[in-house]
């Protein structure tokens, strides 16, 4: 039984590699590059063998390509980490401003806002509504809510 399963697995592995088909590459009249299993009629095509990677003819160049890919991936990872850190710093600063605004709304009964042409004093209902909106924003966007 085990031999039958092992033989079937070996045949399956050999069969999938032998079925790899060629891919055809061509550029249309608009300059768009296409890839397909069937070559188009009347177009000049380039046949691409998908069994062997292009540019990797020896194990030395294969390891060099792998090293280049790894260094490129490390650079991408570093960029992503840098952007995440910048976003986190920006979010932290925004949360600090939200908390300051909330304290002003809760503790100062005479809050004014900038409107067209001057300042407008918020009435009690407006002030409470703004405080509730600010609390919601803090809960949704800050890592350490109220």
Backbone torsions as a table, in degrees:
resi	resn	phi	psi	omega
1	UNK	NA	-46.6	-179.8
2	UNK	-65.3	-35.3	179.0
3	UNK	-67.1	-36.6	179.6
4	UNK	-65.5	-43.9	178.8
5	UNK	-64.8	-44.1	179.4
6	UNK	-62.4	-42.4	179.6
7	UNK	-65.0	-39.5	179.1
8	UNK	-65.2	-40.4	178.2
9	UNK	-64.6	-41.6	178.7
10	UNK	-63.5	-44.1	-179.9
11	UNK	-64.4	-39.3	178.9
12	UNK	-64.1	-43.3	179.7
13	UNK	-64.0	-42.8	179.2
14	UNK	-69.0	-36.0	-177.8
15	UNK	-67.6	-40.1	-178.5
16	UNK	-68.8	-34.1	179.1
17	UNK	-74.5	-29.7	-179.7
18	UNK	-78.6	-17.7	-179.2
19	UNK	-88.1	-0.4	-179.0
20	UNK	-62.5	125.2	-175.5
21	UNK	-100.2	164.4	176.9
22	UNK	-81.1	152.0	176.4
23	UNK	-114.1	141.5	-180.0
24	UNK	-107.8	138.4	-179.1
25	UNK	-120.3	135.4	176.1
26	UNK	-153.2	162.4	179.1
27	UNK	-115.3	128.3	-178.6
28	UNK	-82.6	-176.2	-175.9
29	UNK	-65.1	-25.9	179.0
30	UNK	-86.5	-2.1	179.0
31	UNK	89.6	11.0	-180.0
32	UNK	-87.6	130.6	179.0
33	UNK	-84.6	133.6	-179.6
34	UNK	-121.7	150.0	173.9
35	UNK	-128.9	134.5	-179.7
36	UNK	-158.2	161.4	178.1
37	UNK	-78.4	-21.1	179.8
38	UNK	-113.0	129.7	177.5
39	UNK	-73.4	142.5	178.9
40	UNK	-75.9	152.8	178.8
41	UNK	-76.1	132.4	175.3
42	UNK	79.3	12.4	178.6
43	UNK	-116.6	144.3	174.0
44	UNK	-80.0	124.4	-175.9
45	UNK	-120.7	161.8	173.9
46	UNK	-119.6	126.4	-179.6
47	UNK	-85.9	131.1	-179.0
48	UNK	-114.1	124.1	178.2
49	UNK	-87.5	115.9	-175.2
50	UNK	-86.3	-2.1	178.0
51	UNK	-73.5	-36.2	-178.4
52	UNK	-117.0	133.8	177.4
53	UNK	-68.3	143.9	-179.5
54	UNK	-73.0	141.5	176.7
55	UNK	82.1	0.5	-178.8
56	UNK	-117.5	81.7	-175.7
57	UNK	-91.9	-24.5	178.8
58	UNK	-132.4	165.8	-178.2
59	UNK	-66.9	-28.6	177.8
60	UNK	-65.5	-46.3	179.6
61	UNK	-72.0	-29.2	176.9
62	UNK	-64.8	-42.9	178.9
63	UNK	-69.6	-31.9	177.2
64	UNK	-67.1	-42.3	177.9
65	UNK	-63.3	-42.2	178.9
66	UNK	-62.9	-41.1	177.4
67	UNK	-64.3	-40.0	177.5
68	UNK	-63.8	-41.6	179.7
69	UNK	-65.0	-42.0	179.9
70	UNK	-65.4	-41.2	179.3
71	UNK	-68.3	-36.4	176.6
72	UNK	-65.0	-40.7	178.9
73	UNK	-66.3	-38.0	177.3
74	UNK	-62.9	-40.3	178.5
75	UNK	-64.8	-41.1	177.5
76	UNK	-64.0	-44.0	178.4
77	UNK	-60.3	-41.3	179.4
78	UNK	-64.4	-40.8	177.5
79	UNK	-62.8	-43.2	-179.8
80	UNK	-64.3	-43.8	178.7
81	UNK	-62.2	-38.6	178.7
82	UNK	-64.3	-43.9	179.2
83	UNK	-65.6	-38.8	178.2
84	UNK	-64.0	-41.6	178.5
85	UNK	-63.8	-41.0	178.0
86	UNK	-64.1	-43.0	178.3
87	UNK	-63.4	-40.3	178.9
88	UNK	-65.5	-40.0	177.6
89	UNK	-64.9	-41.8	178.4
90	UNK	-64.6	-42.1	179.1
91	UNK	-64.7	-40.5	178.6
92	UNK	-62.2	-42.6	178.0
93	UNK	-64.8	-42.0	177.5
94	UNK	-62.5	-39.8	178.9
95	UNK	-66.1	-36.8	177.1
96	UNK	-61.9	-43.6	178.8
97	UNK	-65.1	-42.5	178.5
98	UNK	-60.4	-42.0	180.0
99	UNK	-66.4	-38.7	176.5
100	UNK	-63.5	-44.7	178.2
101	UNK	-62.1	-40.4	179.6
102	UNK	-64.1	-42.1	178.6
103	UNK	-62.0	-40.9	177.6
104	UNK	-63.5	-42.9	-179.6
105	UNK	-66.1	-35.7	-177.9
106	UNK	-80.3	-33.8	-171.0
107	UNK	-102.3	-16.2	-175.0
108	UNK	-113.5	111.6	-179.2
109	UNK	-74.3	-11.9	-177.7
110	UNK	-114.4	66.7	-179.4
111	UNK	-89.2	134.5	177.7
112	UNK	-119.1	152.1	176.5
113	UNK	-126.8	153.4	179.1
114	UNK	-78.3	126.5	175.4
115	UNK	-128.3	175.8	179.7
116	UNK	-57.8	118.7	175.2
117	UNK	83.6	7.4	177.4
118	UNK	158.7	-157.5	-178.4
119	UNK	-110.2	147.9	178.8
120	UNK	-128.6	132.0	178.7
121	UNK	-82.9	133.5	178.1
122	UNK	-80.6	135.9	174.4
123	UNK	-78.8	176.0	-174.3
124	UNK	-60.6	-42.3	-179.9
125	UNK	-66.1	-42.5	178.1
126	UNK	-63.5	-40.9	-179.6
127	UNK	-64.4	-43.4	178.7
128	UNK	-66.1	-38.3	178.1
129	UNK	-64.6	-43.2	178.1
130	UNK	-65.1	-37.8	178.3
131	UNK	-64.5	-41.7	178.1
132	UNK	-64.6	-41.4	177.6
133	UNK	-62.6	-40.5	-179.1
134	UNK	-68.4	-40.6	176.5
135	UNK	-60.9	-41.9	178.3
136	UNK	-63.1	-42.9	179.0
137	UNK	-62.8	-38.9	178.9
138	UNK	-65.8	-44.4	-179.9
139	UNK	-63.3	-37.4	-177.1
140	UNK	-79.4	-32.2	-169.1
141	UNK	-113.3	-14.9	-175.3
142	UNK	-104.1	141.0	-178.3
143	UNK	-70.5	-29.8	178.3
144	UNK	-119.4	78.4	-176.4
145	UNK	-63.9	157.1	-179.9
146	UNK	-9.7	NA	NA
